[in-house]
Amino acid sequence: MMVTSENIRVFVVEDHAVVRQGLVALLSSVQGIEVVGCAKDGQEALSLYASLAPDVTLMDLQMPQMRGVDAIQAIRRMWPAARFIVLTTFDGDEDIYRAMQAGAKAYLLKGMEVDELVQAIQAVHSGRARMSSAIAEKLAQRVSSQDLTTREIAVLERIVAGRANKEIASDLRITEATVKSHVNSLLGKMGASDRTHAAVLALQRGIVHLS
């Protein structure tokens, strides 16, 4: 995938049409940046990536078909040198952690200034990482915290959905006693006082998203 261009070739992946079109129009007006294509979800991004050969991809997180983190992982499996900037409204520490673990080099919130976005594109294109001090602080907090197990996350998702222990036990085909054990464990890891507090923290941090 050898493409020579004086401009930085940018690929925009965003499921909201108005935001996607706005980003394309905005970046197309910036000298030194060329928008080579756009996609409405991660699956489309994966199918178009090779033909577009972007230098930098702007990737939303929460999209239909295939989420941003999954798309980043899938693309980087085939093109390890691919460079990504996450551009999202979600600033939970778990969202940030998952994106950076997947291989994103920058994490920006959609309320950022135009100059900040352009500088991030230039930085990532040159091989550098880019994130604000607030995002870096949240990432540091997440890295230092205890990981929830896959089963604890499954229980937490059902707590957020308002399901009782008996229902969770039925869903996961485990005993109520085991559910209670998982609940106590995840409360301790999250620093939550009760189930409601855990549900609030899960949504705030991006561990669980309402679909």
C-alpha positions as CSV (number, residue, x, y, z in Angstrom):
1,M,0.0,0.0,0.0
2,M,2.6,2.5,-1.2
3,V,1.1,5.9,-1.9
4,T,3.1,9.1,-2.3
5,S,1.4,12.4,-1.7
6,E,2.5,15.8,-0.3
7,N,-0.8,16.0,1.5
8,I,-1.8,14.0,4.6
9,R,-4.4,11.5,3.4
10,V,-7.3,11.3,5.9
11,F,-10.1,8.8,6.1
12,V,-13.2,9.8,8.1
13,V,-15.3,7.1,9.8
14,E,-18.4,8.4,11.5
15,D,-22.0,7.1,11.6
16,H,-23.8,10.5,11.9
17,A,-24.1,11.9,8.4
18,V,-24.2,15.6,9.5
19,V,-21.0,15.2,11.6
20,R,-19.3,13.1,8.9
21,Q,-20.1,15.6,6.2
22,G,-19.0,18.5,8.4
23,L,-15.7,16.9,9.1
24,V,-15.1,16.2,5.4
25,A,-15.9,19.8,4.5
26,L,-13.8,21.2,7.3
27,L,-10.7,19.1,6.7
28,S,-11.0,19.6,2.9
29,S,-10.5,23.3,3.5
30,V,-7.2,22.8,5.4
31,Q,-4.0,23.2,3.4
32,G,-1.9,20.0,3.5
33,I,-4.8,17.7,4.3
34,E,-6.7,15.6,1.7
35,V,-9.8,13.7,2.7
36,V,-9.6,10.5,0.6
37,G,-12.9,8.9,1.7
38,C,-15.4,8.4,4.5
39,A,-17.4,5.5,6.0
40,K,-20.5,5.3,8.1
41,D,-19.4,2.4,10.3
42,G,-16.5,0.1,11.2
43,Q,-17.4,-2.6,8.7
44,E,-17.5,-0.2,5.8
45,A,-14.2,1.3,7.0
46,L,-12.6,-2.2,7.0
47,S,-13.8,-2.9,3.4
48,L,-12.6,0.5,2.1
49,Y,-9.3,0.8,3.9
50,A,-7.0,-0.9,1.4
51,S,-8.3,1.0,-1.6
52,L,-8.2,4.4,0.1
53,A,-4.7,3.9,1.6
54,P,-5.0,6.7,4.2
55,D,-2.2,8.1,6.2
56,V,-4.5,8.9,9.2
57,T,-8.0,7.6,10.0
58,L,-10.4,9.5,12.2
59,M,-12.5,6.9,14.0
60,D,-15.7,7.3,16.0
61,L,-16.3,4.8,18.8
62,Q,-19.9,3.9,19.0
63,M,-21.2,2.9,15.6
64,P,-23.6,0.2,14.2
65,Q,-22.3,-2.9,12.4
66,M,-18.8,-2.7,13.9
67,R,-17.7,-0.4,16.7
68,G,-14.6,1.8,16.4
69,V,-12.3,-0.2,18.7
70,D,-13.2,-3.4,16.8
71,A,-12.5,-1.7,13.5
72,I,-9.1,-0.4,14.6
73,Q,-8.1,-3.9,15.8
74,A,-9.3,-5.5,12.6
75,I,-7.5,-3.0,10.3
76,R,-4.3,-3.1,12.3
77,R,-4.2,-6.9,12.1
78,M,-3.8,-6.5,8.4
79,W,-2.0,-3.2,8.3
80,P,0.0,-2.9,11.6
81,A,1.3,0.6,10.6
82,A,-2.2,2.1,10.3
83,R,-2.6,5.2,12.3
84,F,-5.8,6.2,14.1
85,I,-7.3,9.2,15.9
86,V,-10.4,8.4,18.0
87,L,-12.9,11.3,17.7
88,T,-15.8,10.8,20.0
89,T,-18.2,12.2,22.5
90,F,-17.3,9.5,25.1
91,D,-14.6,10.4,27.7
92,G,-14.9,7.5,30.1
93,D,-11.6,6.0,31.2
94,E,-12.5,2.6,29.9
95,D,-13.3,4.0,26.5
96,I,-10.0,5.7,26.4
97,Y,-8.1,2.6,27.6
98,R,-9.7,0.3,25.1
99,A,-9.0,2.7,22.2
100,M,-5.4,3.1,23.1
101,Q,-5.0,-0.6,23.7
102,A,-6.4,-1.2,20.2
103,G,-3.7,1.0,18.7
104,A,-5.1,4.6,18.5
105,K,-2.5,7.3,18.7
106,A,-4.7,10.1,19.7
107,Y,-8.0,10.5,21.6
108,L,-10.1,13.6,20.9
109,L,-13.5,14.8,22.0
110,K,-15.8,16.2,19.4
111,G,-16.0,19.6,21.2
112,M,-12.3,20.3,20.4
113,E,-11.1,23.3,18.4
114,V,-10.3,22.9,14.7
115,D,-6.7,23.7,15.3
116,E,-6.5,20.9,17.9
117,L,-7.8,18.4,15.4
118,V,-5.4,19.6,12.7
119,Q,-2.5,19.5,15.1
120,A,-3.4,15.9,16.2
121,I,-3.6,14.8,12.5
122,Q,-0.2,16.2,11.9
123,A,1.3,14.7,15.1
124,V,-0.1,11.2,14.4
125,H,1.0,11.4,10.8
126,S,4.5,12.0,12.0
127,G,4.4,9.1,14.4
128,R,3.6,10.9,17.7
129,A,0.8,10.3,20.1
130,R,-1.6,13.1,21.1
131,M,-4.0,13.6,23.9
132,S,-5.1,16.3,26.3
133,S,-3.9,16.3,30.0
134,A,-7.4,15.5,31.1
135,I,-7.6,12.4,28.8
136,A,-4.1,11.4,29.9
137,E,-5.1,11.6,33.5
138,K,-8.1,9.4,33.0
139,L,-6.0,6.9,31.1
140,A,-3.5,6.8,34.0
141,Q,-6.3,6.2,36.5
142,R,-7.6,3.4,34.4
143,V,-4.2,1.7,33.9
144,S,-3.7,1.7,37.7
145,S,-7.1,0.3,38.5
146,Q,-8.1,-3.4,38.8
147,D,-9.5,-5.1,35.7
148,L,-12.9,-6.6,35.8
149,T,-13.2,-10.2,34.5
150,T,-15.2,-11.1,31.5
151,R,-17.9,-12.6,33.7
152,E,-17.9,-9.6,36.1
153,I,-18.5,-7.3,33.0
154,A,-21.4,-9.6,31.9
155,V,-22.9,-9.3,35.4
156,L,-22.4,-5.6,35.4
157,E,-24.1,-5.2,32.0
158,R,-27.2,-6.9,33.4
159,I,-27.1,-4.7,36.5
160,V,-27.2,-1.7,34.3
161,A,-30.1,-3.2,32.4
162,G,-32.0,-3.5,35.8
163,R,-32.0,-7.3,36.1
164,A,-32.1,-8.9,39.5
165,N,-29.7,-11.5,40.7
166,K,-32.1,-14.4,39.9
167,E,-32.5,-13.1,36.4
168,I,-28.7,-12.7,36.0
169,A,-28.2,-16.2,37.2
170,S,-30.6,-17.5,34.7
171,D,-29.1,-15.5,31.8
172,L,-25.6,-16.6,32.6
173,R,-26.5,-20.1,33.7
174,I,-24.8,-19.8,37.1
175,T,-26.1,-19.9,40.6
176,E,-27.4,-16.8,42.5
177,A,-24.6,-17.3,45.0
178,T,-22.1,-17.0,42.2
179,V,-23.8,-13.9,41.0
180,K,-23.6,-12.4,44.5
181,S,-19.9,-13.2,44.6
182,H,-19.3,-11.5,41.2
183,V,-21.3,-8.5,42.4
184,N,-19.3,-8.1,45.6
185,S,-16.1,-8.5,43.6
186,L,-17.0,-5.8,41.0
187,L,-18.2,-3.4,43.6
188,G,-14.9,-3.6,45.4
189,K,-12.8,-3.2,42.2
190,M,-14.9,-0.2,41.1
191,G,-15.1,1.4,44.5
192,A,-18.9,1.4,44.3
193,S,-21.1,1.5,47.3
194,D,-24.0,-0.5,45.9
195,R,-25.5,-1.8,42.6
196,T,-26.9,1.5,41.6
197,H,-23.6,3.3,42.1
198,A,-21.9,0.5,40.1
199,A,-24.3,1.0,37.3
200,V,-23.8,4.8,37.2
201,L,-20.0,4.3,37.3
202,A,-20.2,1.7,34.5
203,L,-21.9,4.2,32.2
204,Q,-19.7,7.2,33.2
205,R,-16.5,5.3,32.6
206,G,-17.6,3.6,29.4
207,I,-17.4,0.1,30.7
208,V,-21.0,-0.4,29.6
209,H,-23.0,1.5,27.0
210,L,-26.7,1.8,26.6
211,S,-27.6,0.5,23.2
